[in-house]
Amino acid sequence: MLYHRSPNSRRKKYMISYEEEIKRFKPSLDVDQIEDAIAKVDLTDMNDIMTSLIEEAIKHKKDESAK
């Protein structure tokens, strides 16, 4: 039995409808499906961005120290 308290009333008891819960149930991905989804993500883009930012920062620092 679950309890629910609304702002304008006292606690109300209500029963869970297992049939409704089963209808709304959506299974989570299996581990294999999750691994496949993660493997398909292209992380090289983020790596390329970080490499570019680091190279620019090094170049900027060298330019400033040359002045």
Secondary structure, DSSP 8 states (H G I E B T S, - for coil): -EEEE-TTS-EEEE---HHHHHHH------HHHHHHHHHHS--HHHHHHHHHHHHHHHHHHHHHHH-
